[in-house]
């Protein structure tokens, strides 16, 4: 995943007004203090230090760690009231500190991660260890409305109106086809990379393995053979099998005979594979033990190549 150039990196963003009302300040946050009759506070960003303190002219050192904007305003008015009658002070966040986000699904290091200020979606996926081989073709972002609506055309509200939800095409994001997709990530965002739906082609084919189905709901036998780059010379396509299951009720896999030779010659009807089904092309002396061994490899997620295909 290519890093952003310095001039392309999303700039740190402040939360919306609603977000500022609930945001708890911490180290490396920057705030601006505006005060009537307090010229020393003249709109200059003030950084919260590692102890959660700020240092202001007249007010001195004040602990603001864990306070919201409103809490800081109240504390400043209390301190400044020793020198100024009824001081009028407002506070705004200009830069956020590190916050936790969740990156889930088909990434190499899923779970909670620190959000560094200004980090983009692509950088966040990279920080989560990058995408797994079985990652799908889109990433979903869910954001609390306190941080504003996700700046994407397909953003929508969830049923309760508390979250903004959007999807990003991973291929467009990673190939930088649409730079506007590389949005800044906000605190408490939940980023999910769904596992791709896959079919498997094993046995006497040129490229055996699992194939990501992109946005298709099913793949025909002919399409599957095309993905596997055709049959080996030693193949016995008339004895092919589609292995289906296990089903959601716990039933074991079942084998369905399919005469691929007739399908290839146009004498038989093409058959469709659903997600997670296996097309097995035996050799001329096909051995059931070979099939069982490859089934076990698929079930354990090891020993099988995963191939991504173009949309």
C-alpha positions in Angstrom: 0.0 0.0 0.0 1.7 3.2 -1.2 2.0 6.0 1.4 0.5 9.4 0.7 2.8 12.2 -0.3 3.1 15.0 2.2 0.9 17.3 0.1 -1.7 14.7 -0.3 -2.0 13.7 3.3 -5.4 14.5 4.9 -5.0 17.4 7.3 -6.0 17.0 10.9 -9.6 17.7 11.3 -11.5 19.1 14.3 -14.7 17.4 15.3 -18.1 18.9 14.6 -19.7 21.1 17.3 -21.5 18.0 18.7 -18.3 16.1 18.7 -16.5 18.9 20.6 -19.3 18.7 23.3 -18.4 15.1 24.1 -14.7 14.9 23.2 -12.3 14.4 26.2 -9.1 16.4 25.7 -5.8 14.6 26.1 -2.0 14.9 25.3 -1.2 16.5 22.0 -4.6 18.0 21.5 -4.5 21.6 20.4 -7.1 24.2 21.4 -7.7 27.8 20.7 -8.9 30.0 23.6 -10.8 33.2 22.8 -11.5 35.6 25.6 -13.1 39.1 25.7 -10.7 41.5 27.4 -8.0 38.8 27.6 -5.7 39.9 24.8 -2.9 37.5 26.0 -5.1 34.6 24.7 -5.1 36.0 21.2 -6.3 33.0 19.1 -3.0 31.1 19.3 -3.2 27.3 19.4 -2.3 25.9 22.8 -1.1 22.2 23.0 -2.1 19.9 25.8 1.1 18.4 27.2 1.8 14.8 28.2 0.4 15.5 31.7 -2.9 16.8 30.3 -2.0 20.4 31.2 -2.0 23.7 29.3 0.0 26.8 30.1 -1.6 30.2 29.5 -0.7 33.7 30.2 -2.4 35.0 33.3 -4.1 31.7 34.0 -0.8 29.7 34.4 -0.8 25.9 34.3 -4.3 24.3 34.2 -5.1 20.7 34.0 -7.6 20.0 31.2 -7.0 16.3 30.5 -10.3 14.4 30.4 -12.3 17.6 30.2 -14.7 18.5 27.4 -14.6 22.0 25.7 -17.3 23.1 28.1 -15.4 21.9 31.1 -12.3 23.8 30.0 -14.3 26.9 29.5 -15.7 26.6 33.0 -12.3 26.0 34.5 -10.8 29.0 32.7 -13.6 31.3 33.9 -13.0 30.1 37.4 -9.3 30.8 37.3 -9.5 34.1 35.4 -12.2 35.4 37.7 -9.5 36.1 40.2 -8.2 38.9 37.9 -11.1 39.7 35.6 -14.8 40.4 36.5 -17.0 37.9 34.7 -14.5 36.7 32.1 -16.0 35.6 28.8 -14.0 32.7 27.4 -14.7 30.3 24.6 -12.6 27.2 23.6 -12.4 25.3 20.4 -10.5 22.2 19.4 -8.2 22.7 16.4 -6.3 19.4 16.4 -7.2 16.0 17.9 -4.9 13.7 19.8 -4.6 9.9 19.3 -7.8 8.0 19.8 -8.9 4.4 19.5 -10.6 3.0 16.4 -11.6 -0.5 15.5 -10.4 -2.2 12.3 -12.2 -5.5 11.8 -12.5 -8.3 9.3 -10.0 -9.5 6.7 -6.9 -7.6 7.8 -3.8 -9.2 9.2 -4.0 -7.4 12.6 -7.7 -6.8 13.5 -8.9 -5.2 16.7 -8.5 -1.8 18.4 -5.8 0.6 17.1 -4.6 4.0 18.0 -5.7 6.7 15.6 -2.9 9.2 15.0 -4.1 12.6 14.0 -4.5 13.1 10.3 -4.3 9.4 9.5 -6.2 8.4 6.3 -8.2 5.3 5.5 -5.3 3.8 3.4 -2.8 4.5 6.2 -5.2 2.9 8.8 -5.5 -0.3 6.8 -1.8 -0.4 6.4 -1.3 0.1 10.2 -3.7 -2.9 10.8 -1.2 -5.1 8.9 -2.7 -4.7 5.5 -5.3 -6.8 3.8 -5.5 -10.6 4.0 -5.6 -12.6 0.8 -9.3 -13.4 1.3 -10.3 -9.8 1.7 -13.3 -8.6 -0.3 -13.6 -5.7 -2.7 -15.0 -3.1 -0.4 -14.4 -1.6 3.1 -17.2 -0.3 5.3 -16.9 2.7 7.6 -19.2 3.4 10.5 -18.8 6.8 12.2 -20.6 8.4 15.2 -22.5 11.4 14.1 -20.8 13.5 16.8 -17.9 13.5 14.3 -20.0 14.6 11.3 -21.2 12.7 8.3 -18.6 10.6 6.4 -17.6 12.7 3.4 -18.5 10.2 0.7 -21.4 10.3 -1.9 -22.8 7.0 -0.7 -22.8 7.9 3.0 -26.1 7.2 4.8 -27.5 7.2 8.3 -28.2 4.0 10.2 -31.7 3.2 11.3 -31.3 4.9 14.6 -29.7 8.1 13.1 -26.7 7.8 15.4 -24.1 6.6 12.8 -23.0 7.6 9.4 -22.2 4.5 7.3 -20.4 4.3 3.9 -18.5 1.9 1.7 -15.3 2.4 -0.3 -14.2 0.3 -3.2 -10.8 -1.2 -2.1 -9.4 -1.5 -5.6 -10.1 2.2 -6.4 -8.7 3.2 -3.0 -5.4 1.2 -3.2 -4.8 2.1 -6.9 -5.4 5.8 -6.0 -8.0 6.0 -8.8 -10.2 8.3 -6.7 -8.0 10.2 -4.1 -11.2 11.6 -2.5 -11.9 8.0 -1.3 -8.9 8.2 1.0 -10.8 10.0 3.7 -9.4 11.1 7.1 -10.4 8.7 9.9 -12.0 10.0 13.1 -12.0 8.7 16.7 -14.2 5.7 17.4 -14.6 4.9 13.7 -15.3 1.2 13.0 -13.7 0.0 9.8 -14.6 -3.4 8.5 -13.2 -5.3 5.6 -15.5 -8.2 4.8 -14.2 -11.6 3.8 -14.7 -12.2 0.1 -17.0 -14.8 -1.1 -15.0 -17.5 -2.8 -15.2 -20.7 -4.9 -12.5 -23.3 -5.2 -11.2 -25.2 -8.2 -8.9 -28.1 -7.4 -7.5 -31.2 -9.2 -6.3 -31.4 -12.7 -6.4 -27.7 -13.7 -3.6 -25.3 -14.6 -4.2 -22.9 -11.6 -5.7 -24.7 -8.6 -6.9 -22.7 -5.6 -9.5 -20.4 -4.3 -10.9 -17.6 -6.4 -12.5 -14.4 -5.0 -15.9 -13.9 -6.6 -15.7 -10.1 -6.7 -19.3 -8.8 -6.8 -20.8 -11.9 -8.4 -23.3 -14.0 -6.4 -22.4 -17.2 -8.2 -19.9 -18.5 -10.8 -20.6 -21.1 -13.5 -18.5 -24.2 -14.1 -17.2 -22.7 -17.4 -16.3 -19.4 -15.6 -14.6 -21.4 -12.8 -12.5 -23.3 -15.4 -11.6 -20.0 -17.0 -10.4 -18.6 -13.7 -8.3 -21.8 -13.3 -6.9 -21.3 -16.8 -8.3 -24.6 -18.1 -7.7 -28.3 -17.8 -4.5 -30.2 -17.6 -4.0 -32.9 -20.2 -4.3 -35.6 -17.6 -7.8 -34.4 -16.5 -10.9 -36.6 -16.6 -13.6 -33.9 -16.9 -16.5 -36.4 -17.3 -15.9 -37.5 -13.7 -15.8 -34.0 -12.2 -17.6 -33.3 -8.8 -19.0 -30.2 -7.2 -18.6 -30.4 -3.4 -21.2 -28.5 -1.5 -21.8 -27.7 2.2 -21.4 -27.9 5.0 -24.9 -26.3 5.4 -25.9 -24.0 8.2 -27.7 -26.8 10.0 -24.5 -28.8 10.3 -25.0 -31.3 7.5 -21.8 -32.6 6.0 -20.5 -31.8 2.6 -22.1 -33.6 -0.3 -20.7 -34.4 -3.7 -22.7 -33.7 -6.9 -21.5 -35.4 -10.2 -21.1 -32.9 -13.1 -20.0 -33.9 -16.6 -17.7 -31.1 -17.4 -16.7 -32.8 -20.7 -20.3 -32.4 -22.0 -20.5 -28.8 -20.7 -17.3 -28.0 -22.6 -18.6 -29.6 -25.8 -21.9 -27.8 -25.5 -23.9 -31.0 -25.0 -24.6 -30.3 -21.4 -26.1 -27.4 -19.4 -23.7 -25.3 -17.5 -23.9 -25.6 -13.7 -23.4 -22.8 -11.1 -21.3 -22.8 -8.0 -22.4 -21.0 -4.9 -19.9 -19.3 -2.5 -17.5 -21.8 -0.7 -18.3 -24.6 -3.1 -15.5 -26.7 -4.7 -15.2 -27.9 -8.3 -13.0 -31.0 -8.3 -11.5 -32.1 -11.6 -10.0 -35.6 -11.1 -7.2 -37.1 -13.1 -7.7 -40.1 -15.4 -7.0 -42.3 -12.3 -8.7 -40.0 -9.8 -8.2 -40.9 -6.2 -10.7 -40.0 -3.5 -8.0 -39.7 -0.9 -6.5 -36.8 -2.9 -9.8 -35.0 -2.8 -10.2 -35.6 0.9 -6.7 -34.2 1.6 -7.5 -31.0 -0.4 -10.9 -30.6 1.4 -9.1 -30.7 4.7 -6.6 -28.1 3.5 -9.5 -25.8 2.5 -11.3 -26.3 5.8 -8.2 -25.4 7.8 -7.5 -22.4 5.6 -4.0 -23.7 4.7 -2.4 -25.3 1.8 -4.6 -23.6 -0.8 -3.7 -20.7 -3.1 -6.0 -17.7 -3.1 -6.4 -15.8 -6.4 -7.9 -12.4 -7.0 -9.6 -11.7 -10.3 -10.3 -8.4 -12.0 -13.8 -7.1 -11.7 
